[in-house]
Amino acid sequence: MTDTTSAHDPDDSAAASTTGVDPAAHARHGKGRVHFGGLTALRGIAAMCVVVHHIELYNERDGYFSLYDTPLKPVIHVMGGHAVEVFFVLSGFLITYLLRRERVTTGGISLKAFWARRVLRI
């Protein structure tokens, strides 16, 4: 067995300590996709909070009963705003992880291939 630790960027050890997953080790072992289940759940909760915020906002605007008509208005309003931020931060982390993994695996990053994968995923 050959040592391939020199084939990756020393900065990748920082990714391993913050994510618990070492992109270089992941690439060495030839495994497929990485799934961060906890982050997926947080993104789902954040997306649901944004949906609730929008539903209540439109209910208030259109004259229907809304939680905005209750003392919960400030909570729902803040929840919606922070949920958007959480969603984008987590999405940014996941995209950065994928780009770093591609760099470790292939030695570079193809933005054309990256955007093609993003379009196909949507």
PyMOL commands that set and color helices and strands:
alter all, ss='L'
color gray80, all
select helices_A, chain A and resi 5-7+12-19+23-28+37-61+67-69+73-106+111-121
alter helices_A, ss='H'
color red, helices_A
deselect
rebuild
show_as cartoon
